[in-house]
Amino acid sequence: MTYSYVPEGVCPREINFELNGDTVEKLSFVGGCNGNLKALSTLINGKTVEEISTLFKGQTCGKKESSCMDQLVISLENALEEAR
């Protein structure tokens, strides 16, 4: 199933991905640091929500309370819960 999430307090305007069970596929970001987010998307595709959460949950960016990757974890956990 395809999901779109509007993150809060970070540069990207949207996070899009598909979940195949608990595995992330076709992850993409709209806005934000283009090169970094493309690289992270490539590395993350094919990983489970739990693997991604373990790596990135709670990370901050500068003085912000969250980060692109923390917002990704929030969106993935919400989508996984919705899918159950």
Secondary structure as UniProt FT lines:
FT   STRAND          2..5
FT   STRAND          14..20
FT   TURN            21..22
FT   STRAND          23..30
FT   HELIX           34..44
FT   TURN            45..46
FT   HELIX           49..56
FT   TURN            57..58
FT   TURN            62..63
FT   HELIX           68..83
//
